[in-house]
């Protein structure tokens, strides 16, 4: 990466994700912005859940997300890449991961966002544990 290549903005943290509160404004040179918010569904393996408890090897997850982000920025010539992944208990319908990619043109921003998410799911040490509903004390 050279001096003009942006660095990915990466967070792995507890607490709700509010994209407007990230403190990372978009650069002025982007013509396309793609945002992905991965929310917790209301079921896992066709069983109702109330939340997902995310666990991570935090330092390694940040390092791997940064490495992937740098490669994606270079490959797609992005002007910006943001990833925030929650850890801890994330209730149903709340966002567990937020990814924003920005580029001069839409095709690069879309493709970069999709590839980043695929690589995150394959390579980043973040694990999910569903919190199943309990019915009469039986899960």
C-alpha positions as a Python dict, from the first residue, in 0.01 Angstrom:
ca = {
    (1, 'X'): (0, 0, 0),
    (2, 'X'): (128, 345, -82),
    (3, 'X'): (78, 677, 98),
    (4, 'X'): (-244, 759, -89),
    (5, 'X'): (-405, 419, -31),
    (6, 'X'): (-657, 436, 255),
    (7, 'X'): (-629, 209, 556),
    (8, 'X'): (-931, 2, 657),
    (9, 'X'): (-1125, 122, 963),
    (10, 'X'): (-1179, -192, 1173),
    (11, 'X'): (-1350, -246, 1509),
    (12, 'X'): (-1437, -564, 1699),
    (13, 'X'): (-1635, -455, 2002),
    (14, 'X'): (-1934, -487, 2229),
    (15, 'X'): (-2229, -254, 2198),
    (16, 'X'): (-2478, -158, 1930),
    (17, 'X'): (-2355, -47, 1590),
    (18, 'X'): (-2471, 300, 1487),
    (19, 'X'): (-2320, 387, 1151),
    (20, 'X'): (-2364, 761, 1204),
    (21, 'X'): (-2161, 745, 1527),
    (22, 'X'): (-1852, 570, 1388),
    (23, 'X'): (-1650, 890, 1364),
    (24, 'X'): (-1518, 786, 1025),
    (25, 'X'): (-1652, 1017, 754),
    (26, 'X'): (-1655, 924, 388),
    (27, 'X'): (-1375, 1061, 174),
    (28, 'X'): (-1476, 1321, -87),
    (29, 'X'): (-1343, 1118, -382),
    (30, 'X'): (-1598, 835, -375),
    (31, 'X'): (-1880, 806, -625),
    (32, 'X'): (-2033, 486, -484),
    (33, 'X'): (-2093, 365, -130),
    (34, 'X'): (-2221, 17, -45),
    (35, 'X'): (-2332, -60, 310),
    (36, 'X'): (-2406, -406, 447),
    (37, 'X'): (-2562, -471, 785),
    (38, 'X'): (-2576, -832, 896),
    (39, 'X'): (-2862, -873, 1143),
    (40, 'X'): (-2939, -1156, 1383),
    (41, 'X'): (-3227, -1364, 1245),
    (42, 'X'): (-3501, -1500, 1471),
    (43, 'X'): (-3406, -1865, 1420),
    (44, 'X'): (-3107, -2094, 1384),
    (45, 'X'): (-3146, -2441, 1234),
    (46, 'X'): (-3523, -2378, 1226),
    (47, 'X'): (-3531, -2328, 1605),
    (48, 'X'): (-3632, -1991, 1753),
    (49, 'X'): (-3356, -1790, 1917),
    (50, 'X'): (-3348, -1473, 2123),
    (51, 'X'): (-2989, -1372, 2043),
    (52, 'X'): (-2648, -1484, 1925),
    (53, 'X'): (-2349, -1470, 2156),
    (54, 'X'): (-2042, -1379, 1949),
    (55, 'X'): (-1699, -1480, 2077),
    (56, 'X'): (-1370, -1373, 1922),
    (57, 'X'): (-998, -1394, 1957),
    (58, 'X'): (-1014, -1015, 1939),
    (59, 'X'): (-653, -925, 1856),
    (60, 'X'): (-628, -1193, 1588),
    (61, 'X'): (-970, -1098, 1447),
    (62, 'X'): (-866, -732, 1415),
    (63, 'X'): (-537, -831, 1252),
    (64, 'X'): (-710, -1063, 1003),
    (65, 'X'): (-985, -811, 922),
    (66, 'X'): (-718, -546, 865),
    (67, 'X'): (-518, -777, 638),
    (68, 'X'): (-828, -870, 437),
    (69, 'X'): (-932, -505, 423),
    (70, 'X'): (-593, -394, 290),
    (71, 'X'): (-606, -661, 18),
    (72, 'X'): (-962, -566, -80),
    (73, 'X'): (-877, -194, -89),
    (74, 'X'): (-586, -262, -321),
    (75, 'X'): (-768, -513, -544),
    (76, 'X'): (-1077, -295, -599),
    (77, 'X'): (-906, 45, -570),
    (78, 'X'): (-1137, 149, -288),
    (79, 'X'): (-1145, 495, -137),
    (80, 'X'): (-1273, 359, 197),
    (81, 'X'): (-1346, 38, 384),
    (82, 'X'): (-1512, 16, 725),
    (83, 'X'): (-1593, -299, 924),
    (84, 'X'): (-1745, -313, 1271),
    (85, 'X'): (-1820, -656, 1419),
    (86, 'X'): (-1993, -697, 1751),
    (87, 'X'): (-1894, -945, 2016),
    (88, 'X'): (-2099, -1052, 2315),
    (89, 'X'): (-2473, -1108, 2313),
    (90, 'X'): (-2651, -955, 2012),
    (91, 'X'): (-3032, -972, 2033),
    (92, 'X'): (-3252, -1076, 1742),
    (93, 'X'): (-3300, -803, 1478),
    (94, 'X'): (-2991, -609, 1585),
    (95, 'X'): (-2687, -569, 1363),
    (96, 'X'): (-2394, -800, 1436),
    (97, 'X'): (-2170, -674, 1157),
    (98, 'X'): (-2152, -358, 947),
    (99, 'X'): (-1936, -326, 635),
    (100, 'X'): (-1905, -13, 421),
    (101, 'X'): (-1707, 0, 100),
    (102, 'X'): (-1657, 310, -111),
    (103, 'X'): (-1505, 350, -455),
    (104, 'X'): (-1515, 584, -749),
    (105, 'X'): (-1765, 349, -924),
    (106, 'X'): (-2044, 117, -803),
    (107, 'X'): (-1919, -214, -945),
    (108, 'X'): (-1600, -202, -740),
    (109, 'X'): (-1787, -100, -423),
    (110, 'X'): (-2044, -383, -460),
    (111, 'X'): (-1793, -655, -544),
    (112, 'X'): (-1553, -546, -271),
    (113, 'X'): (-1828, -555, -8),
    (114, 'X'): (-1937, -905, -108),
    (115, 'X'): (-1582, -1041, -118),
    (116, 'X'): (-1495, -883, 217),
    (117, 'X'): (-1796, -1050, 384),
    (118, 'X'): (-1718, -1389, 229),
    (119, 'X'): (-1358, -1374, 348),
    (120, 'X'): (-1463, -1252, 693),
    (121, 'X'): (-1691, -1554, 736),
    (122, 'X'): (-1423, -1795, 611),
    (123, 'X'): (-1109, -1668, 784),
    (124, 'X'): (-1175, -1443, 1083),
    (125, 'X'): (-1172, -1602, 1432),
    (126, 'X'): (-1521, -1491, 1539),
    (127, 'X'): (-1760, -1764, 1651),
    (128, 'X'): (-2133, -1750, 1706),
    (129, 'X'): (-2333, -1934, 1968),
    (130, 'X'): (-2714, -1916, 1931),
    (131, 'X'): (-2915, -1838, 2242),
    (132, 'X'): (-3219, -2062, 2199),
    (133, 'X'): (-3561, -1987, 2345),
    (134, 'X'): (-3641, -2200, 2647),
    (135, 'X'): (-3986, -2360, 2668),
    (136, 'X'): (-4081, -2483, 3014),
    (137, 'X'): (-3712, -2507, 3105),
    (138, 'X'): (-3626, -2718, 2799),
    (139, 'X'): (-3424, -2569, 2516),
}
